[in-house]
Amino acid sequence: MVIAGGPKMGSEHELFEMIYDAIQVGCGGISIGRNVFQAENPTLLVKKSSKNAPLFILKMRNCTRERK
């Protein structure tokens, strides 16, 4: 199963959460369009969204929770 990117997200954080959540429920891949093409740095966003994304996103979530 693969997810499509959907609407333009408000931030990279929201995009990474969507990717993380999809992977957690068994999604095997992602197909992101406008969220990459319209990003400030598309190359960096693609690198962040690679196979290491779940770990990166989990660390982001933990940091966000610690700030609250």
Secondary structure, 3 states (H helix, E strand, C coil): CEEECCCCCCCHHHHHHHHHHHHHCCCCEEECCHHHHCCCCHHHHHHHCCCCHHHHHHHHHHHHHHHC
